[in-house]
Amino acid sequence: AERLVQTLRGEERKGDNLTLTIDSRLCTSIMKAFPSGYAGAAVVMNYKTGEVLAMVSLPTFDPYNASAVSDDDPQKPFWNRVTQAKYPPGSTFKIVTMAAALENLPDIATRTLYCGGQLPVLNQVITDFGKAVHHEKTLIQAFAVSCNNIFASIAQELGDERLRKKAEAFGFNDNFLFRDLVVENSVYPTTGRDKIQIAWSGAGQGNVEATPMHMCMVAAAVANGGVMMEPG
């Protein structure tokens, strides 16, 4: 009603103030550091509040000349990969595997674990980046070097149900309904699971899928003492 009166009186209308949590300098730094020609995403949040400080999805487009971009572009520049794209979470999922291990395997924190560089599972062999061999490691050391073999072995020991339950405790298979953002739901499959899928899931591969935003939330929850904040 007040705005209608202002319009009838010919008074100047002023919009509300808007303060964003996004840091333009941080976003610019991320874009400059991102490998040229690649598609991908990066997100940074304040783990205590959930405030999103950077949200970069590449390739991007010029909003002043959006018509110059084709809807058929295979790299989908109009797609916000931070919230809409689901990828195998890779080694970021080892946070979930480690949490499940600490909760369900009483001696895992003090046990000596071994990586021989190859872990045969069914008709496949799980290896590490660059065919690395990490030899004997504690759980913390294995996490620090991001050992696929050890985390795949842990997943096998945990079993699919215990690993899935911990993933669901972190928000997998949940329906995200946030006030400020629409985030695709991350998936830890409940069917079609064999030994190789379970092993690779421990290392964040296989058919586990998550958005970059969700994995940022997972890491932030650990930093925040186990409390996952809503992004906004």
N, C-alpha and C positions, 0 to 999 in steps of 0.2 A: 504494500500500500504506500509506503514511504517513497519507493522508487517511482511509482505512478504519479505521485504528487510532484516529485522533482521534475519528471518529464513534462507534465502539464504546465509547470511554471517556467520551463525552459532552463532549469538549473543544470549545471555541469554534473554529470554522473561520474563517480569515482568507484573503481573496483576495490575489492578487498585486498589486503596485503597477503602475499604468499611467500613462505620461506621453505626452500627445498633442503633436504638432507644431502642431496647429491653434491659432491665436490668436483667442480669442473676441471680443476687442475689435476686431480687424481685420474679422472676419466681420460684426460688428454695424455697423461703419462702412460696409461695402459695402452691406449691406441698406438702411441709411438713405439712402444716396446713389442707390440704384437707382430709376428712374422708377416711380412707383406704377402698378399695374395691368398691367405688362409681364411677360412671361415671358422668362427668359434665365439666364445663368450667368456667374460670375466665379471665377477661380482665381489664387492667388499661391503661388509656390514659392521656396525657397532654391535659387538656380541652382547653387550649389557642391555641395549635398548631395542635392537632389531632395526635401527635406522640404516637404510641403504645409503652407503657413501659413494659407491661407484657401480654402475650397471652398463657394461659395454657389450654390444652384440655386433659382430662383424661377419660379412661386409655391411657397411652402413649405406645411407643414401642422403642426398641433400633434400630436406623437407621443402625448400623453396623451388625445387625442380623435380618433384617426385615423379612426374609424368615421363621423365627421361629413363626411368627404371622399368623394365618389363616384369610383369607378373610371372612370366615363364622363366625368369633367371634361375638357373639350377642352384645358385648359392642363396637364394631366398633372402634378399636384403630387408624385406619388410617383416621378416620373422624375428621376434625377440627370442634369441636362443637362450638367454639367461633363464627365462621363465617357461618357455614353450618347448624347447628342444630336450629330448630325453636321450642320454648317452650312457654307455657302460661307465660307471663312475670310476673305474680303475682303482688306483691305489688309495684314493680318498675313502673308499669303502672299507679299507683295512681298519679304520677307526671303529666301525661297527663290529667287524670280526674280532678285534682286540677286546672290545667291551664285552662281547658274548663269551669270549674265552675267560676273561677275568671273573665273570659271574658264574660260569658253569664248570670250569676246570680248576679245582682248588690249588694244584701245585704249579700252574702254568707260569706264574711270575718268577719262580725259582728254578724251573726246569731248564736244562740245556737242550736247545733245539738244533737241528742239523739241516743244512742245505747242501746237497751234492751237485746242484746245478740242473738236475733233471729229476722229475717226479712222474713216473709212469702211472697213468690212470686209464683203465680200459685200453682203447686203441690209440690214445694220445699221450704226449709227453709235455708236462708243464715245465717251462723254462723261465729264466729271469732275463731282464733287459740286457742285451749284449752277451748273453750266455754266461752271465756272472755266476760264480760259485762262492757262497758266503761262509761255508763251513759251519763251525759251531757258533751259535748266537743265543743270547737270552731273548726273551720276548721283546724287551725294549730295544735291544740292538737290532733284532729282526725288523721291527717297525721302522727304526731309523734308516736302515738300508733298503726298506720297502721290498722285502724278500717274498716273491710270489710263491716259491716252493714251500716255505714254512707256513705261510698263511693259508695256502691250499691244504696243507696237511692238517692245520688246526681246524679248518672247515670240515674236513672229513671226520675228525675226531668229535667235533661238536654234533655233527649230523644236521640235516636240512631243517628240521623243525626248530631246534634251538637257535640256529643262525637266523632263520626267518623271523622268529619271535622278537629277537633283538633288533632286527631291521625294522620291524613294525613298531617297536617302541620308539625308534628314531623317526617315524613318520612314513615309512614305506607302506604301500597299499592303503593309505589313508586318503580321504577326500579333503584336499586343502580348500578352505573357504576363508580367505583373508579379506580384510576390509579394503586394502589399498591395491592389492595385486592379484592377478589371476595366474596361478602357478599350476602347471600340469602335474598330475599325480605320479609319483615315482613307484616303480614296480619291483617287487621281489616275487617271482612266479611261484604259484602253488601247484602247478601241474607240469608234466614233462620233465621232471627232475631225475637225472641219473647221476652216477658218481662223478663224471667229468664236469657236469654243470654245477654240482655242489662244490667240488674242489675249486673250480675257476671263480665261483661266487665269492669265496673267501678272499680272493685277490681283486675282487671288483670287476670281473669280466663275466663271460658267459651271457646269460639272458637277463641279468639284473640291469635295470635302467633307472636313471635319476636325472633331474634337471640340475644345472649348475647352481641355481638358487637353493635347491634343497640341500645339496652337499655343503654349501656355505653355511646353511642353518645347522647341519650336523656338527661341523667343526666349531661353530659359534657356541653350540650347546655344551660342548666339552669345556671350552674356555669359560663358560658361564656357570660352571659347577653343576652341569646336568640339566639346566633349565633352558629350553628352546624358546626363543623369542619370535614373535610374529614379525615378518619383514614388512617394512613400510617406509 
